[in-house]
């Protein structure tokens, strides 16, 4: 029997959710507005934040003898300030390959832990989960030493391979796989399909919500990674976009307008991925990790 909440609680709930939404949107709006401002407009004379730009022109113009760039002028300036295209393509390559690899390895491991029977399966799974409690800063040095011994420093292998395996992704997909009915798998076995064929033709097509959720989280992790690419790369050709954004921050000053313009451009792939996966992503949030 469904019970409707009292009107006061409904209003209070929407008020809390509205405040939370505004709190999360304000930094994004400030980033967007700063990307179309003149450098002198970023902060007001009193030291506060000026949200809306004072000048908004469609082409470069002169105001009181001072040349004012058009509202979109910070974007080409940011693109030319650093080797933006190279950094962008490097980030895209690392994020796409790393995401695909992690989703594949996590889904195969999750299927093995969820459906296959072998001695010590549960103990091995819990030992694998225990690695989630180890901070990344603790494992960074041992992984760096391994990369150095393999002569992978300053290569794409060092940027991608350590992130191909995820205990979190394996756990999430295992819980989802265990909620799937086994009838279709039994039918596939009767038709002569092996475990690899069942995983590819039966399990993965039924797991789009969980796969979309893991894809979104993994892509965001690779795309926004800063410390690890900074540690294992030397040349600018292999460095990723988060490191490139640091170039706009000087020792004594920060070019906020170009930094925010570059940040908006960097945000585009994540927004496209989220919009594309939104339907599956929301469903995956509700379903994954709750059954087992």
C-alpha positions in Angstrom: 0.0 0.0 0.0 1.5 3.3 -1.1 1.3 6.2 1.3 1.6 9.8 0.1 3.9 12.0 2.1 2.4 15.1 3.8 2.6 18.3 1.9 5.0 19.8 4.3 7.5 17.0 4.0 7.2 17.1 0.2 8.0 20.8 0.2 10.9 20.3 2.6 12.3 17.5 0.4 12.1 19.6 -2.8 13.7 22.5 -0.9 16.6 20.4 0.2 17.1 18.9 -3.2 16.8 22.3 -4.8 19.5 23.7 -2.5 21.7 20.8 -3.2 21.2 21.2 -7.0 22.1 24.9 -6.8 25.2 24.2 -4.7 26.4 21.8 -7.3 25.5 24.1 -10.3 27.1 27.3 -9.0 30.8 26.2 -9.5 29.9 25.1 -13.0 28.1 28.3 -13.8 31.0 30.3 -12.5 33.4 28.3 -14.7 31.2 28.9 -17.7 30.8 32.6 -17.1 34.5 33.1 -16.4 35.4 31.5 -19.7 33.6 34.4 -21.5 34.8 37.3 -19.4 37.7 39.7 -19.8 40.6 39.0 -17.3 39.7 42.2 -15.4 36.1 41.0 -14.8 36.9 37.7 -13.1 36.9 39.3 -9.6 35.2 42.5 -8.6 37.0 45.5 -7.1 35.8 44.5 -3.6 37.4 41.1 -3.9 34.1 39.2 -4.5 33.0 37.1 -7.4 31.3 38.7 -10.4 29.1 36.0 -11.9 28.0 37.8 -15.1 30.3 39.4 -17.6 30.2 43.2 -18.0 31.1 43.1 -21.7 29.4 40.7 -24.1 30.3 41.3 -27.8 30.1 39.1 -30.8 33.4 40.5 -32.3 36.5 42.2 -31.0 35.8 45.9 -30.2 37.4 48.9 -28.4 35.8 50.4 -25.3 37.4 53.6 -23.9 40.5 52.9 -25.8 40.9 49.3 -24.6 40.5 46.4 -26.9 37.8 44.0 -25.7 37.7 40.4 -27.0 34.5 38.8 -28.1 32.8 36.6 -25.6 34.2 33.5 -27.3 37.7 34.9 -27.6 39.1 33.0 -24.6 38.5 29.7 -26.3 40.8 30.1 -29.3 43.3 31.8 -27.0 43.3 28.9 -24.6 43.6 26.5 -27.6 46.7 28.3 -28.9 48.3 28.9 -25.5 49.4 25.3 -25.1 49.6 22.3 -27.4 45.9 21.7 -26.7 45.1 19.4 -29.6 48.0 17.0 -28.7 47.0 16.9 -25.0 43.4 16.4 -26.0 44.0 13.5 -28.3 46.4 11.9 -25.8 43.7 12.1 -23.1 41.1 10.7 -25.5 43.3 7.8 -26.5 44.2 6.9 -22.9 40.6 7.3 -21.6 39.0 5.3 -24.4 41.5 2.4 -24.5 41.7 2.3 -20.7 38.0 2.3 -20.2 37.4 -0.4 -22.8 40.1 -2.5 -21.3 38.9 -2.1 -17.7 35.3 -2.9 -18.6 36.4 -6.0 -20.5 38.6 -7.3 -17.7 36.1 -6.5 -15.0 33.3 -8.2 -16.9 35.3 -11.4 -17.5 36.4 -11.5 -13.8 32.9 -10.8 -12.6 31.4 -13.5 -14.8 34.0 -16.0 -13.4 33.2 -15.0 -9.8 29.4 -15.1 -10.4 28.9 -18.2 -12.5 32.0 -20.5 -12.5 32.6 -23.0 -9.7 36.2 -23.5 -8.6 38.0 -24.1 -5.3 38.6 -21.0 -3.2 36.4 -18.8 -5.4 34.7 -16.9 -2.6 37.9 -16.5 -0.6 39.8 -15.2 -3.7 36.9 -12.8 -4.4 37.0 -11.4 -0.9 40.8 -11.1 -1.0 40.4 -9.1 -4.3 37.8 -6.9 -2.6 40.2 -6.2 0.3 42.5 -4.4 -2.1 39.9 -1.6 -2.3 40.8 -0.6 1.2 44.5 0.1 0.2 44.9 3.8 -0.8 46.2 4.5 -4.2 49.0 6.6 -2.8 50.4 3.5 -1.1 50.5 1.4 -4.3 51.8 4.2 -6.5 55.5 3.7 -5.7 55.5 -0.1 -6.1 53.6 0.3 -9.4 56.1 2.9 -10.6 59.0 0.6 -9.8 57.3 -2.2 -11.9 56.8 0.3 -14.7 60.4 1.3 -14.5 61.6 -2.4 -14.5 59.5 -3.0 -17.6 61.0 0.1 -19.3 57.5 1.6 -19.6 58.1 5.0 -18.1 57.0 7.7 -20.5 54.9 5.3 -22.6 51.2 4.8 -23.1 51.5 1.4 -21.5 52.4 3.1 -18.2 49.4 5.4 -18.5 46.9 2.6 -19.4 47.9 -0.8 -18.1 47.8 -0.2 -14.3 44.2 1.0 -14.7 43.0 -2.0 -16.6 42.1 -4.0 -13.5 39.5 -2.8 -11.0 38.2 -4.5 -7.9 35.3 -2.0 -7.8 34.3 -2.8 -11.3 34.5 -6.5 -10.8 32.4 -6.3 -7.6 29.7 -4.2 -9.2 29.4 -6.3 -12.3 29.5 -9.6 -10.3 26.6 -8.4 -8.2 24.7 -7.5 -11.3 25.5 -10.8 -13.1 24.3 -12.8 -10.0 20.9 -11.1 -10.4 20.5 -12.3 -14.0 18.3 -15.4 -14.6 20.4 -18.5 -15.4 17.8 -20.0 -17.8 19.3 -18.3 -20.9 22.7 -19.5 -20.0 21.5 -23.0 -19.6 19.8 -22.8 -23.0 23.1 -21.5 -24.5 25.0 -24.5 -22.9 22.5 -26.9 -24.5 23.1 -25.2 -27.9 26.8 -26.0 -27.4 28.1 -22.5 -26.4 31.1 -22.4 -24.1 31.7 -20.0 -21.2 33.3 -17.4 -23.4 30.4 -17.5 -25.8 27.8 -17.2 -23.0 29.7 -14.2 -21.5 29.8 -12.5 -24.9 26.4 -13.3 -26.4 24.2 -13.7 -23.4 25.6 -12.0 -20.3 27.0 -8.7 -21.8 23.8 -7.9 -23.8 21.7 -8.3 -20.7 24.0 -6.1 -18.6 23.9 -2.8 -20.5 22.8 -0.7 -17.4 25.8 -2.0 -15.3 28.2 -1.7 -18.2 27.1 1.8 -18.9 27.5 2.8 -15.3 31.0 1.3 -15.1 32.0 2.8 -18.4 31.0 6.3 -17.2 32.8 6.0 -13.9 35.9 4.5 -15.5 36.1 7.1 -18.3 35.8 9.9 -15.8 38.6 8.4 -13.7 41.0 8.1 -16.7 40.0 11.5 -18.1 40.5 13.4 -14.8 43.6 11.6 -13.7 46.4 14.0 -12.8 49.0 12.5 -10.4 49.7 9.2 -12.2 50.3 10.8 -15.7 52.4 13.4 -14.1 54.6 10.8 -12.4 55.1 8.4 -15.4 55.4 10.9 -18.3 58.3 13.1 -19.1 57.7 14.5 -22.6 54.7 16.8 -23.4 53.7 14.5 -26.3 52.5 11.9 -23.8 51.0 14.1 -21.2 47.3 14.4 -20.7 44.9 17.3 -20.6 44.7 17.7 -16.7 48.4 18.3 -16.7 48.0 20.8 -19.6 45.5 22.8 -17.6 48.1 23.3 -14.9 50.1 25.4 -17.5 47.6 28.2 -17.1 48.5 28.5 -13.4 51.7 30.5 -13.0 53.9 31.0 -10.0 52.5 34.5 -9.2 49.3 34.7 -11.2 46.6 32.5 -12.8 45.0 33.1 -16.2 41.5 32.3 -15.0 39.7 33.2 -18.2 41.7 30.9 -20.4 41.9 28.2 -17.7 38.1 28.1 -17.4 37.7 28.1 -21.2 40.1 25.1 -21.4 38.2 23.4 -18.6 34.9 23.9 -20.5 36.4 22.3 -23.6 37.8 19.4 -21.4 34.3 18.8 -20.0 32.8 18.1 -23.4 33.7 14.4 -23.8 32.4 13.6 -20.3 29.1 15.4 -20.9 28.7 13.6 -24.2 29.4 10.2 -22.6 27.0 10.9 -19.7 24.2 12.1 -22.1 24.7 9.0 -24.2 24.7 6.6 -21.2 22.2 8.5 -19.1 19.3 6.1 -19.6 21.4 3.1 -18.8 23.4 4.9 -16.2 20.4 5.8 -14.0 19.0 2.3 -14.3 22.4 0.9 -13.4 22.6 3.0 -10.3 19.4 1.5 -9.1 20.2 -2.1 -9.9 24.0 -2.7 -9.6 25.5 -3.6 -6.3 22.1 -4.2 -4.6 21.5 -7.9 -5.4 23.7 -10.8 -4.7 
